[in-house]
Amino acid sequence: MHRRTLAGIVTGLTLVAAAGCGTPAADDQSADSGAGKDHGAVEGAQEVAEPQLHLTTIDAGGAVAQLDLLEESSAEVGTIGAPSAVESDGRYLFATTADGVEIVDSGMWTWDHGDHFHYYRGKPTLVGTVEGDGDATVATGPLSTAGVFFEGSGEAILLDNKALADGEVRELFRVEEEPHDGLVAPLGDGALVTVADGGAVTGLRYHDADGNADGDQITCAQASGTITTKVGVLVGCADGAVLATETDGEPSFERVEYPEGTTAPRAMSFDGRKGRPTVAALSGRAGIWLLDTRERTWSHLDAGVPLRQVVAADDEEGHVLALDTTGRVRVFAAEDGEQLAATEPLVDLSEAAAGVDLVVDQERAYLNVPAEGVVHEIDYADKARIARTLETPTAPVFFTETGR
């Protein structure tokens, strides 16, 4: 294995935008829903032929930088407050700092038009801050709209996607709930917001774009973890999950309960390749839950070793990636849990656990090593081969792949 800033050729994604604009499958929630005919275009951004894949990094002091995986160049973006957590939708980074949630626009994104994609390249910028009290939970949706919940104040906020694209932080709504460990999950023009009683989450309620509560409470005891898939918005519950979808502007909700008789620990958070229906979640120390939101089915795998993170690649081969507690990246088969490959230890989690993250795209996985200031690029379909070790412009305490 060798180290260099950016050498070699990135194995390019060969998805090319189709000439026409077809209709997505009926069960898929296309990111184009309600978006008009601009296909995600924003003034000042250039539409290009392939995904503009970057690694966007934030160091311990808040310095933001980008590493271009296609053009082999890097650039500084600016500085935010020292981050304690970062979430991303593949374009924006939402960093929790002492001031609230500070937003970084990577300037790189992919627009999912159902049966094909459009790719854009713009200028990275620091957008602004969502102010609030206490720890923040951020959830993103298919249109880059984000929901923010501040635990200390119980404030639930839905951000305006169009304003974000124009470089402005604007709130569609800010509603006050009982202070609790909650979430705001964007759905269509509105969002699902957790409801609590005495600090314990009992369910979810849909709020429209003006913040008005619409309909009855949706039962979801101990709601934890949310992710947007190709099918809809998923929220984890004590006994399974709620899958929320939207048709012609009308939200609908389904319960996907765990298999009858299961004793495996529940899923608390979900992770998966963007734009795919299947997601993964840890189940206790060594278990993996997989939820296929298209089929509405759970399956459970036993990794046989203690794990720290799991991600569903949901590709043709059904790869599931895991970072174990020894710092190895392991690759499993979704069908039966067979281990297909494993790396040597890549990160010392006893010394650098904070910020270590595993991100997966169609062909590669990326693992950051904050103590060394590098990100490993892993070809998970080729026996977990280390394709490159990338030195980033800043020591990446937090990072994500943008342009996806």
C-alpha positions as CSV (number, residue, x, y, z in Angstrom):
1,M,0.0,0.0,0.0
2,H,1.4,3.4,-0.9
3,R,0.4,6.9,0.1
4,R,0.0,10.0,-2.1
5,T,-2.1,13.1,-2.3
6,L,-4.0,11.9,-5.3
7,A,-2.5,9.7,-7.8
8,G,-3.9,7.2,-10.2
9,I,-7.2,7.3,-11.9
10,V,-10.5,7.1,-10.0
11,T,-12.6,4.3,-11.2
12,G,-15.3,6.5,-12.6
13,L,-19.0,6.0,-12.3
14,T,-20.3,5.5,-15.8
15,L,-23.8,6.6,-15.2
16,V,-24.6,9.0,-18.0
17,A,-27.7,11.1,-18.0
18,A,-30.3,9.8,-20.4
19,A,-31.5,11.9,-23.3
20,G,-35.1,11.8,-22.2
21,C,-36.8,12.1,-18.8
22,G,-38.8,9.0,-18.0
23,T,-41.1,8.1,-15.2
24,P,-39.7,6.4,-12.0
25,A,-41.1,3.1,-10.7
26,A,-44.3,3.5,-8.8
27,D,-42.8,2.4,-5.5
28,D,-39.8,4.8,-5.7
29,Q,-39.9,8.3,-4.3
30,S,-37.9,10.2,-6.9
31,A,-36.0,13.3,-5.8
32,D,-37.6,15.0,-8.8
33,S,-41.0,15.0,-7.1
34,G,-42.4,18.5,-7.1
35,A,-39.1,19.9,-8.4
36,G,-40.4,21.4,-11.6
37,K,-38.5,21.0,-14.9
38,D,-35.1,22.4,-13.9
39,H,-33.7,18.9,-13.0
40,G,-31.9,20.4,-10.0
41,A,-30.1,23.2,-11.9
42,V,-29.0,26.2,-9.9
43,E,-27.8,29.5,-11.3
44,G,-24.0,29.6,-11.4
45,A,-23.6,25.8,-11.4
46,Q,-22.4,23.8,-14.4
47,E,-24.1,20.6,-15.5
48,V,-21.5,18.0,-16.3
49,A,-21.4,14.5,-17.7
50,E,-20.3,12.5,-14.6
51,P,-20.6,12.7,-10.8
52,Q,-18.3,15.4,-9.3
53,L,-17.0,13.2,-6.5
54,H,-15.2,15.0,-3.7
55,L,-14.1,14.3,-0.1
56,T,-15.3,17.3,2.0
57,T,-13.4,17.4,5.3
58,I,-13.7,19.3,8.5
59,D,-10.9,19.3,11.1
60,A,-11.1,19.7,14.9
61,G,-10.8,23.4,14.7
62,G,-13.6,23.8,12.0
63,A,-11.4,24.3,8.9
64,V,-13.3,23.0,5.9
65,A,-11.6,21.8,2.7
66,Q,-12.3,19.6,-0.3
67,L,-10.4,17.0,-2.2
68,D,-11.5,16.5,-5.8
69,L,-11.4,12.8,-6.6
70,L,-11.7,13.4,-10.4
71,E,-9.3,16.3,-11.0
72,E,-6.7,15.5,-8.4
73,S,-6.9,18.9,-6.7
74,S,-7.7,20.3,-3.3
75,A,-9.1,23.6,-2.0
76,E,-9.9,25.3,1.3
77,V,-13.5,26.3,1.7
78,G,-13.5,28.3,5.0
79,T,-13.8,27.9,8.8
80,I,-16.8,27.1,11.0
81,G,-17.0,26.5,14.7
82,A,-15.4,23.4,16.2
83,P,-17.7,20.5,15.2
84,S,-19.1,17.8,17.5
85,A,-21.1,16.0,14.9
86,V,-21.6,16.2,11.1
87,E,-24.4,14.9,8.9
88,S,-24.6,15.0,5.1
89,D,-26.9,14.3,2.2
90,G,-24.2,14.1,-0.4
91,R,-24.2,17.8,-1.1
92,Y,-24.5,19.8,2.1
93,L,-22.7,19.2,5.4
94,F,-24.6,20.0,8.6
95,A,-22.1,20.5,11.4
96,T,-23.2,20.8,15.1
97,T,-21.1,23.5,16.8
98,A,-21.4,25.7,19.9
99,D,-23.5,28.1,17.8
100,G,-26.0,25.6,16.6
101,V,-25.9,23.8,13.2
102,E,-23.6,25.4,10.7
103,I,-24.2,24.5,7.0
104,V,-21.5,23.9,4.3
105,D,-22.5,23.7,0.7
106,S,-19.9,21.5,-1.1
107,G,-21.2,22.8,-4.5
108,M,-21.3,19.3,-5.9
109,W,-24.4,17.2,-6.3
110,T,-26.3,14.6,-8.2
111,W,-30.0,15.1,-9.1
112,D,-31.9,11.8,-9.1
113,H,-34.6,12.0,-11.9
114,G,-35.9,8.5,-11.3
115,D,-34.6,6.7,-14.3
116,H,-31.4,8.7,-14.8
117,F,-29.3,11.4,-13.1
118,H,-28.1,14.9,-13.7
119,Y,-24.7,16.0,-12.3
120,Y,-23.7,19.5,-11.2
121,R,-20.6,21.4,-10.2
122,G,-20.7,24.8,-8.4
123,K,-18.7,26.8,-5.9
124,P,-18.4,25.5,-2.3
125,T,-19.6,28.0,0.3
126,L,-20.3,28.4,4.0
127,V,-24.1,29.0,4.0
128,G,-24.9,30.0,7.6
129,T,-26.2,28.7,10.9
130,V,-29.4,27.3,12.4
131,E,-29.4,28.5,16.0
132,G,-30.8,26.4,18.8
133,D,-30.3,25.1,22.3
134,G,-28.7,21.7,23.2
135,D,-27.6,18.8,21.1
136,A,-28.9,18.8,17.6
137,T,-30.1,15.8,15.5
138,V,-30.1,16.4,11.8
139,A,-31.9,14.4,9.1
140,T,-31.8,15.0,5.4
141,G,-34.3,14.2,2.6
142,P,-34.2,13.5,-1.1
143,L,-34.4,17.2,-2.1
144,S,-31.5,18.2,0.3
145,T,-34.1,19.7,2.6
146,A,-33.0,19.1,6.2
147,G,-34.8,18.7,9.5
148,V,-33.1,19.8,12.7
149,F,-34.2,19.0,16.3
150,F,-32.7,20.6,19.3
151,E,-32.9,18.4,22.3
152,G,-32.5,21.1,24.9
153,S,-35.4,23.3,23.7
154,G,-37.5,20.8,21.9
155,E,-37.5,23.0,18.8
156,A,-38.2,21.2,15.5
157,I,-37.1,23.0,12.4
158,L,-37.5,22.3,8.7
159,L,-35.2,24.2,6.3
160,D,-36.1,25.6,2.9
161,N,-34.2,23.7,0.2
162,K,-34.5,26.4,-2.5
163,A,-33.1,29.0,-0.1
164,L,-30.2,26.7,0.8
165,A,-29.4,26.3,-2.9
166,D,-29.4,30.1,-3.2
167,G,-27.0,30.4,-0.3
168,E,-29.5,31.4,2.4
169,V,-30.6,29.7,5.6
170,R,-34.4,30.0,5.8
171,E,-36.8,28.1,8.0
172,L,-40.0,26.7,6.6
173,F,-41.2,26.1,10.2
174,R,-39.9,26.1,13.7
175,V,-42.4,24.4,16.1
176,E,-41.9,23.8,19.8
177,E,-42.2,20.3,21.3
178,E,-41.5,18.9,24.7
179,P,-37.7,18.8,25.2
180,H,-36.5,15.3,24.3
181,D,-34.1,13.3,22.2
182,G,-36.1,13.7,19.0
183,L,-35.8,14.1,15.2
184,V,-37.3,15.9,12.2
185,A,-37.5,13.7,9.1
186,P,-38.3,15.6,5.9
187,L,-41.1,14.1,3.8
188,G,-42.4,15.8,0.7
189,D,-43.0,19.5,1.5
190,G,-43.3,18.8,5.2
191,A,-41.7,16.5,7.8
192,L,-42.3,13.9,10.5
193,V,-41.6,15.2,14.0
194,T,-41.2,13.0,17.1
195,V,-43.8,13.4,19.9
196,A,-42.8,12.8,23.5
197,D,-44.6,12.3,26.8
198,G,-42.5,13.0,29.9
199,G,-39.3,12.9,27.8
200,A,-40.1,9.5,26.3
201,V,-40.9,9.4,22.5
202,T,-44.3,7.9,21.9
203,G,-44.7,8.5,18.2
204,L,-44.5,10.8,15.1
205,R,-46.7,13.5,13.7
206,Y,-46.6,14.9,10.2
207,H,-46.3,18.7,9.9
208,D,-46.9,20.5,6.6
209,A,-44.6,23.1,5.2
210,D,-46.2,25.8,7.4
211,G,-45.6,23.7,10.5
212,N,-49.3,22.7,10.9
213,A,-49.9,19.3,12.4
214,D,-51.7,17.1,9.9
215,G,-53.5,13.9,11.0
216,D,-53.2,11.7,14.1
217,Q,-50.1,10.6,15.9
218,I,-48.3,7.7,14.3
219,T,-47.3,5.1,16.9
220,C,-43.5,4.7,17.1
221,A,-42.4,4.1,20.6
222,Q,-38.7,5.1,21.3
223,A,-38.2,6.4,17.8
224,S,-34.5,6.5,17.0
225,G,-32.7,6.7,13.6
226,T,-34.0,8.0,10.3
227,I,-32.9,7.7,6.7
228,T,-34.3,8.5,3.3
229,T,-34.2,5.6,0.8
230,K,-35.3,5.2,-2.8
231,V,-38.7,4.2,-1.5
232,G,-39.4,6.7,1.2
233,V,-38.5,8.0,4.7
234,L,-37.7,5.4,7.4
235,V,-37.9,6.0,11.1
236,G,-36.8,3.3,13.6
237,C,-39.2,2.2,16.4
238,A,-38.9,-0.1,19.4
239,D,-40.8,-2.9,17.5
240,G,-39.6,-2.2,14.0
241,A,-39.9,0.9,11.8
242,V,-42.3,3.3,10.2
243,L,-42.0,3.8,6.4
244,A,-43.4,7.1,5.1
245,T,-44.1,7.7,1.5
246,E,-45.9,10.4,-0.5
247,T,-48.2,10.2,-3.5
248,D,-49.6,13.3,-5.2
249,G,-48.7,15.4,-2.1
250,E,-50.5,13.0,0.3
251,P,-48.3,11.2,2.9
252,S,-49.0,7.6,3.9
253,F,-47.4,5.5,6.6
254,E,-46.7,1.8,7.0
255,R,-45.4,-0.2,9.9
256,V,-42.6,-2.7,9.2
257,E,-42.4,-4.8,12.3
258,Y,-39.5,-7.1,13.3
259,P,-39.9,-10.8,12.4
260,E,-42.1,-12.5,14.9
261,G,-40.2,-14.1,17.7
262,T,-37.0,-12.2,17.2
263,T,-34.8,-11.6,20.3
264,A,-32.1,-9.6,18.5
265,P,-31.4,-6.1,19.7
266,R,-33.3,-3.4,17.8
267,A,-31.8,-1.0,15.2
268,M,-31.0,2.5,16.6
269,S,-29.7,4.1,13.4
270,F,-29.5,3.3,9.7
271,D,-26.9,3.6,7.0
272,G,-26.8,2.8,3.3
273,R,-25.6,3.9,-0.1
274,K,-27.6,6.9,-1.2
275,G,-30.6,6.3,-3.5
276,R,-30.9,2.6,-2.7
277,P,-33.8,0.8,-1.0
278,T,-31.9,-1.4,1.5
279,V,-30.3,0.0,4.6
280,A,-28.2,-1.6,7.4
281,A,-28.1,-1.1,11.2
282,L,-26.2,-2.5,14.1
283,S,-27.9,-5.0,16.3
284,G,-26.1,-5.3,19.6
285,R,-22.4,-5.9,19.4
286,A,-22.1,-8.3,16.5
287,G,-25.4,-8.4,14.7
288,I,-26.6,-6.6,11.6
289,W,-30.2,-5.7,10.7
290,L,-31.0,-5.2,7.0
291,L,-34.2,-3.6,6.0
292,D,-35.4,-3.7,2.4
293,T,-37.8,-0.8,2.2
294,R,-39.1,-1.9,-1.2
295,E,-40.0,-5.4,0.0
296,R,-40.8,-4.2,3.5
297,T,-38.7,-7.1,5.0
298,W,-36.1,-7.4,7.7
299,S,-33.3,-9.8,7.8
300,H,-30.6,-10.4,10.4
301,L,-27.0,-11.4,10.1
302,D,-24.4,-12.5,12.7
303,A,-21.0,-11.0,11.9
304,G,-19.3,-13.1,14.5
305,V,-17.1,-10.1,15.7
306,P,-17.9,-6.9,17.6
307,L,-18.7,-4.1,15.2
308,R,-18.7,-0.3,15.3
309,Q,-20.5,0.6,12.1
310,V,-22.4,-1.1,9.2
311,V,-23.4,0.2,5.8
312,A,-25.5,-1.5,3.1
313,A,-24.0,-1.1,-0.4
314,D,-27.1,-2.7,-1.8
315,D,-25.4,-3.4,-5.1
316,E,-26.0,-6.3,-7.5
317,E,-23.8,-8.5,-5.3
318,G,-25.5,-7.5,-2.1
319,H,-22.4,-6.2,-0.3
320,V,-22.7,-5.1,3.4
321,L,-19.7,-3.3,4.8
322,A,-18.7,-3.1,8.5
323,L,-16.1,-1.4,10.5
324,D,-15.2,-3.7,13.4
325,T,-13.8,-2.6,16.8
326,T,-10.2,-3.6,15.7
327,G,-10.3,-1.1,12.9
328,R,-10.8,-3.6,10.1
329,V,-13.3,-3.1,7.3
330,R,-15.1,-6.3,6.6
331,V,-17.3,-7.2,3.7
332,F,-20.3,-9.5,4.1
333,A,-22.9,-11.0,1.8
334,A,-26.4,-9.8,2.5
335,E,-28.0,-13.1,1.5
336,D,-26.4,-15.3,4.2
337,G,-23.9,-13.2,6.1
338,E,-20.8,-14.9,4.7
339,Q,-17.7,-12.8,5.2
340,L,-16.3,-12.1,1.7
341,A,-13.2,-10.1,2.6
342,A,-11.5,-8.0,5.3
343,T,-8.7,-5.5,5.5
344,E,-5.9,-5.3,8.0
345,P,-6.5,-2.9,10.9
346,L,-6.7,0.6,9.3
347,V,-7.5,2.8,12.3
348,D,-6.8,2.6,16.0
349,L,-10.3,3.1,17.5
350,S,-8.9,3.1,21.1
351,E,-7.2,6.4,20.3
352,A,-9.2,8.0,17.5
353,A,-12.8,6.8,17.8
354,A,-14.3,10.3,17.5
355,G,-15.2,11.2,13.9
356,V,-14.1,7.9,12.3
357,D,-16.7,7.1,9.6
358,L,-17.2,4.7,6.8
359,V,-18.9,6.0,3.6
360,V,-19.9,3.9,0.7
361,D,-20.7,4.7,-3.0
362,Q,-21.4,2.5,-6.0
363,E,-17.8,1.3,-6.4
364,R,-15.7,2.5,-3.4
365,A,-15.8,2.8,0.3
366,Y,-14.0,5.6,2.2
367,L,-12.7,5.4,5.8
368,N,-11.1,8.4,7.5
369,V,-8.2,8.1,10.0
370,P,-8.1,11.4,11.9
371,A,-4.9,10.7,13.8
372,E,-3.0,10.3,10.5
373,G,-4.9,12.9,8.4
374,V,-5.8,10.4,5.7
375,V,-8.7,8.7,4.1
376,H,-8.5,5.1,2.8
377,E,-10.3,4.4,-0.5
378,I,-11.3,0.7,-0.5
379,D,-12.5,-1.4,-3.5
380,Y,-14.9,-3.5,-1.5
381,A,-15.9,-5.7,-4.5
382,D,-12.2,-6.6,-5.1
383,K,-11.4,-8.4,-1.8
384,A,-11.5,-5.1,0.1
385,R,-8.4,-3.9,-1.7
386,I,-6.9,-0.6,-0.6
387,A,-7.1,1.3,-3.8
388,R,-5.6,4.6,-2.5
389,T,-4.6,6.3,0.7
390,L,-5.5,9.9,0.3
391,E,-3.8,12.8,2.2
392,T,-6.5,15.4,2.7
393,P,-6.1,19.2,2.9
394,T,-7.1,19.1,6.6
395,A,-6.9,16.3,9.2
396,P,-10.4,14.9,8.7
397,V,-12.0,14.6,12.1
398,F,-15.3,14.6,10.1
399,F,-15.7,14.0,6.4
400,T,-18.1,12.8,3.8
401,E,-18.2,12.0,0.1
402,T,-20.0,14.8,-1.8
403,G,-21.2,15.0,-5.4
404,R,-23.2,11.7,-4.9
